[in-house]
Amino acid sequence: MTQQQLETNQLINANGWNPANETWAYASADDPTYTFTISAFDATTKYSVGMKVKLTQSTGGTKYAIITKVVFDDPGSTITAYFGTDYNLENEAITAPYYSMLKAPFGFPLSPVKWTVEFTDTASRVQATPSSGTWYNIGTSTLSIPIGVWNTSYQVAVEFNDAAADTWSIYATLSTANNTESNVAWTTLALNYATYRLILSLSRAGLITATSKTSYYLNAKTGYADLDNMYFRGDQSATTIRAVCAYL
């Protein structure tokens, strides 16, 4: 082993980054997810989901990302990576490409805030005279979740009222459509006995795996036939849908 090779290996061991020794080329953008290609190489033999990458471009300088998908297109490969809140992959040359299998290679920003997609609404949204059993996307509360695995949660202050005291139920769910319940595991329930008006905070958390960029809708429905109004009260407590990259 030459002195130069020894020094390179020592540097890799010290900072956790491995030189890719390939040419990476910009391919496409679906912000915050981007793709780049490697010609005449099966990247599935070297790269896998969750690995960190570091690269440099004329615009923006050094950038970091997390690999979320690797495809061998034969004869080349396409790598999908999530660039978080701070970085964009530009349609220009990529230089100094590195990869790492470590959780925290030197310089990689680990704050979950930088690797989170989020919807927030601080307004009051209303669905007047909701029909029993019908799902409503109140206030178009929606979050697009990119390719990958995500620690996902929602929180919403729901209000329901009626001119007469009675027993009502209201449900909230996170769904892949704006008028359905796509997964019962994401549904919560509030139940009221014999009052005219009630505000409750509903929440749910879990993992979502997205094989393609997918919109998730925060929906609500009532099980009561004569409810006057159903609200998402973001003005009282912010309505949020949050997804944090699970590969951190």
N, C-alpha and C positions, 0 to 999 in steps of 0.2 A: 504494500500500500504506500502510495506516495505521500509526501508531507502535506500537499494540498488536499488530497482525499481525506487524510486524517483530520485536518483542520475543519473540513466541511462536515464530517461526521460528528465532531465535537460540538460544532455550532448547532446541528440538528438536535443533538441530545440536550443541549442547553436551552433552546428556545421552543422545541416541540414541532417545528415546521420542516417538512421534507420538500425539496425542490421537485416539481412535477416532471421536469425534463421532457416536456411535450409542448406543442403549440396549441393553445386554447384560442378559439375564435368565437366572437359574439354570434349568437344565432337569433334570439327573439326576446321580447319583453312582454311580461304580463305583471307589471309592478304590483307587489314587491318581489315577485318571482321572475327569474330570468333563466335563459338557457344559453349554454355555450357548447361548442362541438370540439371533438378531437378526431382528426382524420386518420384513417387506416389503423385503428387501434380499438380493441375490445376493452372499454373502460370498466366493465363489470368485473374484470379480473383484478382490478386495482382499487377502485373507488366503490363506496357503499353509502347508503343513507345514514345521515347523522354526522359524517365527516365534516370538518371545517376546511374552508379554503381561504387563501389570501392571494390577492393579485393587485396589479397596478395598471392604471390607465392615465392618459394625459389629462382627462377631465376627472377630477375628484381624487387623484392620487391613489394611495393604498386603500383597498376595500376588503371587507370580510363577508363571508356568507356561509350558509349551512346547506350541504347537499340534501335534497329531498327526493331525487329520482335519478337513476342511472339506466340508460338504454343503449344496447349495442344495436346500431342500425345496419351494420355490415356494408361496407368495410369500416365505417367510422362509428363514433358514439356521440350521444347527446346527454349532457348532464344538466339537470334542473337544480337550481340553487335558490334559496331564500336569502335575500340581502337585507332584510330587516328594515328599520326605520331610517337608518343613516346613510345607506349606500344605494346607488343605482349602477347597473351594468350598462355602459354606453356602447353604442354601435361604432366602436373604434378598436384599435389594437389592444390586446391584452399582453402585458409583459410581467416578468417575474412571478409566474404562477407557483404556488405552494399548496400543499395539503397537509392535514394533520388528523390523526386518530385520537388525539387527546381531548379531554373536556375543556382545558384552558391553556392552549398554546399561547406563547408570549404575545401580548398585544390584542388578543381577541376579546371584544367587549362582552362580558357575561351578564350585564344587567338585563333581567327579563323585559324591562320596559322597551329595550331596543329590539326585542324579538317578539313583539306583540302586535296583533291587529285588533282593533277595538271600535265598536259603535257606542256612542254616548248621545243621549237626548235629555235635555233639561227642560223640556216644555211639557205641558199637559195635553194629552191626546185623548180624544173621545170617540166612542162608537155609540151612536144613539140607537135606541130601541133594538138591541141585538136579538136575533132569533135564537131560540134555544137549540143547542147542539151544533151551531155554525161557528167555525173558526174565523177570526178576524185578525188581520195584521194591522193593529192599531198604530197609526202614525208612521207607517212604512218602516218599522224597526227591523233593520236588515244588516247582516255582516257577511262579506265575501271572505271565505276561509281558503287560503291557498293550499296547494299540494303539500302533504305532510301529515304529521300526527300532532295534535294540538290539545293542550289542557284548556278546556273551554268552560265558560260559566256565563250565566245571565242573572241579572237582578232587576226586578221591576216592582214599583209600588202600584198596586191595582186598587182601584176604587169602583164600587158598584152602589147604585142607589135606586130607590123606587118610592113611589108615592105612598105605598102601603107597607106596613111591617109584614115580613114573611120570611121563610127560609129559602136562601139562595145559595147557589154554588157558582164559583168561577174558576176556570182553569187557565194556566199559562203553559206554553210549550215552545221549544226550539225545533223548527221544522225546515225541511228542504223545499217546502212550498208555502205560499202565503195564505192558504186556506185549508190546511190539513194538519194532522198530527202524524208525523212520519216515524216517530219512535217514542213509545210510551215512557221510556226511561227518562226522557227530557221533560216530562209533564209534571206540574205541581198543581195543588188544589187549595183553594180558600173556601171556607164554608161559614155562612152567617145565619144566625137564628133570630128572627123577629126584631130586627132593627131597620131603620130607614136608610142608613148610609154607613159604609165601612171602608177603611183603607188598610190594606195589608201589604207587607213586603214578601214577594215570592222569589225564590232563587233555586238554581240547580247547577251542578258542576259535574264534569266527566270528560272522557277522552273522545275526540272526533278524529277519524282518519279520512283524509280527503285524497282520492286518487286523481282528482282534477279540481280546479278552482270551483268552489260550490258556495252559493248563497244560502244563508240560514236566516230564517224569519222568526221573529218573536211574535207568537200568535196568542190570542185569548178567546175563550168561549164561555158561555154560561149554560147551566142546566135548568135555568128558570125561564118560563115562557113569557113573563110580563115585565122583565127588568127594563127600567127607564133608560139608564145609561151605564156604560162600562168604560173605564178610563185607564190609561197608563199615566201616572202622575209623576212624570220626570221633574216637574217643578218642585215637588216635595222631596224626592230622592231620585237621583239620576238613574234613568233607564240605561242599562249597559248590557252589551254582549261582548265578551272578551275571549280571545284565543291566544295562548302563549305557546310558542314552539316547544314541543316536548323533547326535542333533541338537545336542549341546552345541557 
